[in-house]
Amino acid sequence: MDIAATEIDLSGSLSAIGYGLAAIGPGIGVGIIFSAYIQATARQPESAKLTQPFMWIGFAVVEALALLGIAFGYAFQP
């Protein structure tokens, strides 16, 4: 049995699996951002208005990384 004769094309499914693995990081990042905001607000309720914009900026940056992951996953398909 020749190894070259059993070559399988997996390029389509590998990009989907790659993005699935890449989505784990932003998912964890969003959880950390919101949990930090909730803890900060629970400790200092009067600082909620001060820390809320930083929470949304951090959320936007992490979600942008997720969108870049899906864009690069489909852009570099053969």
C-alpha positions as CSV (number, residue, x, y, z in Angstrom):
1,M,0.0,0.0,0.0
2,D,1.5,3.3,-1.1
3,I,1.2,6.3,1.2
4,A,1.1,8.7,-1.7
5,A,-1.9,6.9,-3.2
6,T,-4.0,7.4,-0.1
7,E,-3.7,11.2,0.1
8,I,-6.8,12.9,1.5
9,D,-7.8,16.5,1.0
10,L,-8.8,18.0,4.4
11,S,-8.4,21.7,3.7
12,G,-12.1,22.6,4.2
13,S,-12.6,20.9,7.4
14,L,-9.3,21.9,8.9
15,S,-10.1,25.6,8.6
16,A,-13.4,25.0,10.5
17,I,-11.6,23.0,13.2
18,G,-8.9,25.7,13.4
19,Y,-11.4,28.5,13.9
20,G,-13.2,26.4,16.5
21,L,-9.9,26.1,18.4
22,A,-9.2,29.8,17.9
23,A,-12.6,30.7,19.4
24,I,-11.6,29.2,22.7
25,G,-9.2,32.1,23.5
26,P,-11.7,35.0,22.9
27,G,-14.4,33.0,24.8
28,I,-12.1,32.8,27.8
29,G,-11.1,36.4,27.4
30,V,-14.6,37.7,27.4
31,G,-15.3,35.7,30.5
32,I,-12.3,37.1,32.3
33,I,-13.2,40.7,31.3
34,F,-16.8,40.5,32.5
35,S,-15.9,38.7,35.7
36,A,-13.3,41.3,36.5
37,Y,-15.9,44.1,35.9
38,I,-18.4,42.3,38.2
39,Q,-15.8,41.9,40.9
40,A,-14.7,45.5,40.7
41,T,-18.3,46.7,40.8
42,A,-19.0,44.5,43.8
43,R,-16.0,45.8,45.7
44,Q,-16.5,49.5,44.8
45,P,-20.1,50.1,43.5
46,E,-19.4,53.9,43.1
47,S,-16.7,53.1,40.5
48,A,-19.0,51.3,38.1
49,K,-19.4,54.3,35.8
50,L,-15.6,54.7,35.7
51,T,-14.8,51.1,34.9
52,Q,-17.6,50.3,32.4
53,P,-16.0,52.0,29.4
54,F,-12.8,50.0,29.9
55,M,-14.9,46.8,30.0
56,W,-16.5,47.6,26.7
57,I,-13.2,48.5,25.1
58,G,-11.7,45.3,26.3
59,F,-14.7,43.3,25.0
60,A,-14.4,45.0,21.6
61,V,-10.7,44.2,21.3
62,V,-11.2,40.5,22.2
63,E,-14.1,40.1,19.8
64,A,-12.1,41.8,17.1
65,L,-9.5,39.0,17.6
66,A,-12.3,36.4,17.2
67,L,-13.4,38.1,13.9
68,L,-9.9,38.2,12.6
69,G,-9.6,34.5,13.4
70,I,-12.6,33.6,11.3
71,A,-11.5,35.9,8.5
72,F,-8.0,34.5,8.3
73,G,-9.4,31.0,8.5
74,Y,-11.4,31.4,5.3
75,A,-9.0,33.8,3.6
76,F,-6.1,31.3,3.5
77,Q,-8.0,28.3,2.2
78,P,-6.4,26.7,-0.9
